[in-house]
């Protein structure tokens, strides 16, 4: 095992055994301080920055080759001696050099330099020997290298990490800085960056230790060892995020209590014109017990649309208002929209009119009198520095997935209840690792009957006919478009791939230097069929050994071969020969699919953006759809969107509720808050552009009050998009839907109050979901609260 010299001068081993006592416990040592070497100035500030500085790729310089072994367009290192240099005028005032060389077997090749620098003039001499690094091409049987890098024998013999530029510093300078740290840091200094609960985790997962991984990353022996090292860092990063979730829990703060007898609780339950379901009764009893505890309540009520979450929220708010201790007799109900806030206020006020409690509609940004006791209903503007926290004992966030983490950050003593059918990823993490209590309501207590269908846009006439039948039968229909105007697509790179159903299965067209997304699509569709590139789906059905035997080398595929990782279907990976095969004890071995995917997921394989035609076309927006629906249904169509005033919204919803305008054309503002009897049909256009949480909420607008309903998710004619919509359409289990949403949106961040998208640098969902499933049980069995 390699030895590394530490700052104290002793030789440390690449293993963490010195950190544990013989009895298996941790050695109690203070966290040793580490002084960053001078070589890191301007590049790295902390040791953590260096640990997570993962190379973007590696160049295999372990040996040079001869011309006969070079593969066209695959990076090669050809050793040769210069025999002749020809100088020709180039564009502008530049000159071009063509250098004629011979390799170790006396085979000629040529190197062309279109940019000749003083450095080149100093090095390129007749009789000089170099290793020329470039991607070769053949013309008339002769090998040509374009603008090759000139390497000496000292540059060879190893895998060379290539780093992303940091500020003004390039890869070579970054490598020098990293090496100064690998030579000086001690094992203790490295491990004390992370909680103790993580130190032995790699061993349990059959991965290199952190110490080994850190050194392998920057001085690798082979690519597979590097992939293992990246997985170790990925696991440490994930584990640290989980530990941080656990440490968010506050146990040293006394909660704002509310006590209510069973008799008075029964009186509150009697305000409803219906009997609560068993799961509602259980949730109410649990909340009452939590509010009476000295530990601040931190509860999620999870249930599908129509499961009765609002009724449980009303009871919780009234319990705080009627039974709050020490003057904490105010509860706040926070809704994501003014429409929903108005509905919550109106219903609660009507039901609680015989109770001795104030029900107030708070207006964000407007002055109003906070009562001494009661329930204040409003939007997120009610929660902030001007809230009378000396009187507020409970805040309930309805549809919590619509709020940012900063909005839900209330004083530690105040009880907090969140409600959602599909909680945000950060909330799921807090439930699993942070001690949040979860109360699940029966998904379909009223026997809701909703038929949900995913349709390709070319078959959307079925949905239009359903709307027509609904209106003719005296019912109501909602038509949803994702926005008033389409949102921008991700920016284009210098090169993109375009995929279209017209190209055939697993085929795409490469477009260089596209002007915009539409131009890229038009260009791809204008290319001849011969320009289409077939890519490999690196899934369970793919057999690399069989593929290699049939296709490489010299088969149907040239290199690079483009592959798609099923968990990252927005990119294609440029796989070279050395990604498929490697040497094991002087034998050429074909890697497994999992091994190839690990190389892709470790960031060592070049990749290019992939856009589908459906992403670029994306259907029409609400403005463009309006003439179509009004042509078909005339003045029966009402239009609702967020840019209308509150009075206009209420007027449109009133006409819709009364049946005067039975067709409601809307943006996703109807995702929450439109709870109107008689909505039989909902059509969601461009559904493939919406998240799981939004689709679940929209589906919940129909089939309420026991009436059957129909829901249509309209997506583009894209097989993958339609498959996803079908999975959501047919899934009715709230927990599985929440997990699907979690997989799409990522983990979130505890430290940065980010609720969607992964804030971690190496760990990503859904790509690394397998690691999440393996790490979680380990940490649940260990004490993750210590550092």
N, C-alpha and C positions, 0 to 999 in steps of 0.2 A: 504493500500500500504506500502511496506517495506521501512523503513527509513535507510539511510546510513550516517554514521558520516564522515564529511569532515575534511581536515587538519586544517581548521580554528576552528573546534570544534562545529560548528552548525550542525543541522540535516537537510540534503537535501532530497527532495522528488524525487522519480523516475519518474519525468516528466519534460519536458523542458519549462514549462510555464514561468519560471522566466527570460527566455531569450528574451521575447517579451514584448513590451509596450502594454498598454491597447488599443491603437488605432490600433493594429495589426502590427505595424512596429517593426523593430529590435532595441533592446537597444544597443546604441553605447558604448561598453565597450572594453577596451584593452584586447588583448589575455592574459589571466593569465598564468604565468609560473608554470610548474609542476616539482617538484623534485622527481626523481625516488627513491623509498624506498631502503634501504640497502638489503632487501631480493631479489631484482632483479639483484644484482651485478653478472656479468658473464652469465646472462640469457637474460635479456632485456636491451636495451640501451635507447629506447624512449618509450613514451606512445603509439605511433602508433603501435609499435611492439606488445604491449600487446593487443591492441584493435583487431588486426587481428590474434591473436593467438587462432585459433578455435580448440577445442578438436577434435581428430580424431574419437572418439566414447564415449559412456557413458555406465557405468555399473549400472544396476538397483539394488541398495541395499536398496530399500525402505522397504522391508520386507523379512525375511527368510521364508523358506518353509519346509515342511516335505518330507520325501522320496517319499511318494505316489504321490505327486504333481510334482515331478521332471520329466522333459522330456529329453530323451536320447540325448546327444550331444548338448544340449542347456545349456548355462551357468546358473548355479543354485547356490543358497545360502542356504545351509542346516545347520540348527542349531543342534548341537549334543554334547554329553558328552563322553569323552574317557573312555572306560572300560578296554582295554587291549592293550599292545604294543608288537608286535613280531619283533625280529631283525633277519635278515638273511644276509649271505654274498652276495654281488652283483658282478658286473663286476670289474675287476682290484682289487684295494684295497678298494672299496666302500662297504658300507653296506646299505641294504634296510630295511625300517620299514613298517610294516603293522599295522595300527592303527584301532582297532575294536571300533565302536561307536554305540550309539543309539540316535534316534531323539526324538523330543518332544512327540511323541506318542509311544515311546519305540520300534520302528522298527529298526532293526540293519542295519548298512551299514559299509563299510570299506573304509579307506583312505590309499593309497599306496604312500610312499615317496622313490623315487629312488635316490634322492640327499638329504642327510641329513646333514644340516649345524649346526654349534654351536647354531645358533638361534633356530632351530627346537628342538635341545636337551634341550634348556632352557625352551621352551614353552610346549612341548608335555609331559604332565604328566597325570597319571591316575587320573580321577576325574575332569580334566580341561574341561571347556566348551568353544567352539568356534563356529563361523559360518564358515563352510568350503565352499570355493568358487572354483568350478571346473565344468567341463562338465561330467555328470554322464554316466556310462555304466552299463548294467545289465549282469551278468553271473549267470546262474542257479538260477534265481530269487532274487539274492542279488545285491544291488546297490554298485558300486565301483567308487571311486573318485581318479584320478591319479594326484599326486603332487599338491594338492589343496592349495590355499592361505588361511592363517589363519587370520580371522578377529574377532575383538572384537565387543561388542555391540555399542561402540562409532563409529565404522566404518560403521554402518548401518543407515538406516532411510532416505536415500537420493539417488538421482541420482549422480553418481560420474563421473566427466569428466576425460577422459584419454587423455593425451597430447603426441604428438610425442616428442622424445628425442631431447633436444637442447644441443649440445656439450656433456658434461659428465653428464648432469642433466636429471634425469628421471621424470616421470609424477608427482609423489608426491611432489618433490621439485619445479617443475614448478607451480603446483597448489598453493603452499604456496606463491610463488612470485606474482601470479595473484591476489590472495586474498588480499595481502598487498596493491595492487593498487586499487582494488574495494573498499576497506575500506577508502582510502585516497584521491582519485581523486574527484574533484568537477564537477558538471554538466557543469559549464562554461569552465573548462579546457578540458573536453572531447569534447564539441561541437566546440571549437575554433580550433580543428584539421582540420576541414572541412570548405569549403566555406559556407557562409550564405544561399546561394540559395538552399542548400540541407537540411537545418535544419528541415523544415516542410514537407519534401517529404514523410517520412514514414506515417504521418497522412493521406496524400492524397491517399496513396496506401493501407491504412488499415493494416499497419504493426506497430509493437511496435516502440516507439521512440528509438533513439540511446542510450539514458541513460538506458532505460528499457532493450534493447537488450543486452547491455554490461553486465548487471548484470544477466540476465536470462541465458546467455551463460555459465557462470561459476558457478552459483548457481541455477540450473534449477528445476522446479517443475514437468515438464513432457516433453517428447520428442517433442511433437507438438509445445510447447512453444519455445523450442530450435530451431526448424526448422524456426519458424517465426523470431527469433532473427538473425539467419544466413542470412535470406533474407534481413533483414534491413541492415546488414553490406555489403551484396552483392550490394544492391542498392546504398549505400554511396560510395562504391569503384567505381562502374560504373559511378555514377554522377560526382565524382571527376575527372575521366578520361575525361569525356565530357567537364567539365569546363576547364581542362588543354588544350584541343583542342582549345577552344574558346580563351584562353589567348595567344596562339601561334601567333595570328594575330597581326601584327605590324602596328599601325596607325600613329606612330610618326616619320616614316621615309619617306622622299621624294623619289619617284620612278624615275627611269631613263626614261625620256620621249622620245617619237618619234612621230612626227607629219607628216602627209602625206595628201595632198589634194585629193579630189575625182578623179580629172583628173589623177594624178600620180598613184593613187590606181588602176584606170581602166587600165592604162598602164601595171602595174604588172600583173593584171589578164589576160591580153591578151597573156601572154607567154605560156599559156596552150593550147594544141591542142584540147581541148574539152571545153564545156560550164559547168561552175560550177553549182552544184545543188542548189536549194533554201536554204537548210540548210548550205551548204558550204559558200554561199554568206552572210547569216546571221551571221555565225561564224566569217568570215573575218571582217565584219563591227564592230562586238562587240569587237574583238581583237584590231582593229585599235583605237577604242574609249578608250579602257583600256590602250593602250600604250601611248596615248596622255594625260592620267590623271596623276596627281601628286602622286597618290597612286600606289605603286608597283603592277603590274599585277600578279595575282596568279590564273591561269586558268587550268582547265582540259578540254581537247577535248575528248569526249567519242563517240566512234562509232565502229561498227563492222568492221571486216576485209573487205577491199574493199570499205569502205564508203567515202574515200577521205580525211583522216586525213593528209596525207603527203602534199597534195596540200595546205591545210590551213596552215600547218607549214611552207612551203616555203614562202607563202605570209607574214606571221608574221615576219620571219627572214629577208626578203627583205625590209619590212616596217621599221624595226629597222635600217638596213644598209643604207637605203636611207633617212630616216627622223629623225635619232637619234639626240638629242640635247646635248649640252655641251660635245661634243667629244665622246658620247656613240653611236658609229656607227658600232659596231661589234655585231653579233649574233652568237651563238654556237648551232649547231644541234647535239645532243648526241644520238647515236644509241647503242643498246645493243651488237651488234656483228660487227666485221670488214666487214663481207659480206654485212650487211645492210648499214653500213656507206659508203662502196664503191658504192652501188646502189644509195643511196641518193645523194652523191656527183656527180656521173656521170649524173644523170637525171637533177639535179638543174643546173649544169654547162652548160649542153646542152640547157636548156630552157632560161637561163639568159645570154646567150652569147652576146646578143645585148644591155644588160643593162650595165651601168657604175658602176659595182660592182664586187669585187673579190670573187670567190668561191674557197676556199682552203680546201684541204683534210689534216686535221691535224693528225699527227701520234703520238700516245701516247708513251712516253718514248724516242722519237726522237726529235731532234731540228728542228724547222721550223720557218719561219718568219711569225709572226702574222701581218696581214695587218692593215692599219689604219682604213679601213672601209670594210665591206663585211660580208660573211658568212663562218664560219669555221665548217667543218663537221668531226666528229670523234667519238670515243668511250668515255667512262666515264673518261679515263685518262686525257682528256682535261680540266676537271673541278677540280681545286685544287689551292694550294697556288701559283703556278707559272702562273696561268691565269692572263692576263693583265686586271684586273677588272676596271682599270681606263678608258678602252675603251669598255668593254663589257656591253651592256644594256639589253640583252635578252638571256636566255638559254632555249632551247626546248628539252625536254626529250621524245624521241620516245619510245613507248612500256615501259612506266614508271614502270609497274609491275615487270620489270626485274632488277630494280635498288634498292639498299638499301637507307634508309632515309638519311644516312650520305652523299651519293653521291649527293643527291638533295638539300643538305643544302648549299645554295649559299648566297652571301651577300644580306642583306635585301633590298637594293635599286634596285637590279637587277630584271627585270621582269622575271617571270617563267611560262612556259607553259608545261603541262604534256599531253601526249597522250596515250590512251589505250582503248581497247575494254572492258577489265575487270580490272578496277583499283584495286590496292592493298587495303586491309582493312584500313590502315592508311590514305590513300587518301580519301576513302569514308567517314571516320570519319571527316576529315578536311573539306570536302564539306558540310556535314550535320551540323557540329558544329563550324567549324573554319573559315567560311567566304570565302572559296575557290569558285570561280565562275566556273560553269559547262556549257559547250556548247556541246549539243548533235547533232551529225550528223545523217542524215537519214541512217538507217541501210543498206538498199539495193538499192542505187540510180541507179545502172546499171541493176537491175532486175536479180540478181544472182540466179541461180538454183542449189541448192546443196541438194542431197538426202543423209541423214545421217542415218546410221543403226548401232545399237548395236548388236553384235553377241557373243554368247558363243563360247569358244575356240573349242568345239566339232563341231561347225557348221561353222568354219572359211573357209571351202572350197569355200563358196560363194564369199568371198573376194579374194581368190586366183584366181578364175575363172574371176572375174571382172578385176584383173590386167592383166591376159592373154588376155582378150578381148580388153582391152585398148591398149596394145602394138600391137596386130594384126591389130587394126584400125589405127595405126600410131600415137597414143597418148602417153602421159607420165604418169607414176605412181610413187608415193612416198611411201616407206615402212618405218615406224617409230618404233624404239625400244627405250625404256626409257633411256637406258644408254649403254655404252660399256660393263660394268660389273655391276651386280646387287648390289644395295645398301644394307647395313645391316638392318635387322629387329630390332625393339625395343628389348632391353634385356629381358630375361626371368626372371620371379620371381620363388620363391621356388615351387609354384604350378601354373599350368595353365590349362585352358580348351581348348580343340581342337574341332572345329566344322567342319563337312564334309557333303556334300550332301548324302554320303553313309549312314549316321547315321539316316536319317529321319528328318522330320521337327521339329525344336525347340529342338534338342537333341545335347548334347556334351558329351565328355569324359574327366574326370579329370586325369591329369598326374602330379605326384609328383616328385620333384627333377629332372626335365628333363636336359639332357646333352646339347642339342641344339634344335633348332626348328624342324629340320628334324627328329631327334630322337623322339621328342615329338609326331610328326605326325605319325610316324611308330608305336610307342607304342600304341597310341590311336586306330589306325586301327587294331591292333592285339588283343585288348581287346574283350572279349565276349559281345554279345548284352546286357546282363544283367548289364554291367558296364556303359551303357549310361544313362545320367541324363537328364531328360526333364526339361527345364526351362520355366518360364512364361514370355511372352512379356507384359510388363506393358504399354500397349497402350490403346486407347479409347475403344477398343472392350473388354478389360478385366474387368470383374465384380467381385471385391473382395468378396462382400457379398455372391454371388452365389457360388464362388469358395470355400469359407470358409465353407459354409453349406454342400457342397458335399465332401470335401476332408480333413477337419481338425476339431478337432484333430482326429488322429487315422484312417485317410482315406488313399487314395492312396499315398499321399506325406508324407515323413518323413521330419523332420526339421534338418538343415535349408532347406528352399525352395529357389531355385535359380531363380532370376528374371533379366530381361534385360530392362534397360532404353533405349527407342528408340533413345534418343539423345546421348547415350554413349554406342554404341553397341560393344565396344571393351572390356567390362567387364561384369561379372555376379555378382550379389549382393546376399549375403547370408542372406535371410530373415528369422527371427525367429518368433515365435508366437506373441511376443509383438510388432513386426512391423506391424502385421496384425490387432491386436485388442488392445484396451485400455479401461480403466475404465472411465466412465462418470456418475457421481452421482450413484455409486454402480451398474451400468449396464455395461455389456460387449458390446462394440460397435466396429463393423468392420470399419476400416479406408477405405476411398475412394482411388481410384487409384492415384489421385493427391496427397493425403496425404502421401501415401507410397512412391511415387516418390520424394516428398519433403524430406523425411528422407534419401533416397539414395543420393539425390543431395546435402544434407547438410553435407555429409561425415560421417554419424553416422552408416552406415551399412558396414560391412566388404565386400570386393569385391576381385575378382580374375580375372587376365587377360584372355581374350578370343581371340584365334587366329583361323582364318578360314583356311581351306586347301588352298584356293586360295592365301592367303597372303604368305604362306610358299613356295608353289610351284612357283608361280609368273611367270611361263613361262620361255622362254629362253631370253638371252641377244643378243645383236647385233652380237657378235663374233660367237655364236652358231647358229644363224639364217642364217649367210652368206652362208654356204655350201648348205643349202636347196634352197635358191633363185638362187644361181649361177648354181645349178644343173638343175633348171627349165628354166632359161633365159640366161645362159652362159655369154658371154662378154657384154651383154646388161645391166648388173648391174654395177652401180657405187656406191662406198661406201664413205659416208661423216660422219666425226665426229670431235670433237673439238681437238683431238690430232694431226691432220694433220697440216702441215704448211700452210700459207696463199696462197702460190703459188699452192700447191696441191689442196686446196679447190677450188680455182678459176678454175683450170684445170678440176676438176670433174664436177663443175657446168656448165662449158662451154660445155662439152660433153653432159650433160643432156639437156641443153637448145637447142643444135643443133639437138638433137634426136639421136646422135651417141650411147649414153647409156640412153635409155628411161626409165629405172627403177633405181630410186635413193633409195638406202638402207641407212638410216641415223638415227642418234640419234635425240633428240629434238632440235638440233642446227638449224633445219629447221623451228622451231616454229616461228621465225621471220626472215625476210630477203630473203626468196626464193620467189621472185615474177616473175615467168616465165610463159609465155604463153603456153597453151596446156597441163597443168597439169590437167588431167581428173579424176584421182582416187588417193585417199590416204588411206592407211591402217595403223591404229595405234594399234600396238600390246601392250599387257599389259596395256591397257587404264585404267583399274580399279586402276592402281597404280599412275595415273597422276591427277593433280589438274584441276579444272574447267578452269582456265585461259589458261593453256597449251593446253587443248583439243579444246577450242574455237579457239585459234590461229592456231592450226594444221588444223582444219576444214576449216579455211579461206585460205589455200593454194590452194584449188581447186575451180572451178566455177568462176574464175576471167575472166575479159574481156567479160562477157556475155555468156561464154560457160557453158553448164551444167556440173556438177561434181558429183562424188560419194565419200562418206567418210564412212569408216568402223571403228568402235570402237570395238576392240576385247578384251573381258574380260574372266575371268575364269567362270566355271560352278557354279556360286554362285548367288543365287536369289537376295540378297541384292545389290551386286555389279552390276549386270545386270540392276536392277531397277534404280540405280543411273545413269548409262551410258545412259539408255533410256531417262531419264529426260533431261540430257544435250543434247543428240542427237536431241531431238524434240523441244528444246527451242531455239527460234531465237531472242527473245527480249533481247537487250543488258543489260538493267537495271536489269532484272530478273536474267540473267546470272551472273552479277556482285554481286547481292545479294546472289546467291548460293555460289559463291567464298568466299564472306564475311563470310557466315555461316560456311564454312569448315575451313577457315584459322584464324578466330578470329579477335579481335579488333586491336591488335598491341599496341604499347606504344608511347606516346608523349615524355616522359622524357628520355627513354633509346634508342630511335632511332631503335626500333624493328618494322619491318613491317609485320611480319606474326606470328601467334601464339599469344595467349593472354598473356600479361605480368602481368595481374591482378591475385591476389591470390585466390579470391573466385568466381569472375564472369568468366564464360566460355561460349563460343559458340560452338555448337548450343544449348547446354543444357539450357542456360538462355535467349534465344531469346525473350521469352515472357516478361521478365523484361525490356529488351531493348525497346520493343515496348511500354511499359507503362511509362518508365522513360523519354524517349525522348520528348514526347509532354509536359510533365510537365516543363522540363528545357527550351524548346523553348518558353514557355509562361512567363518565369521568367528571371531576369537579372542574367546571369551566369558569368558575368565578374568581380563580386566583391568577395572578400574573407573576 
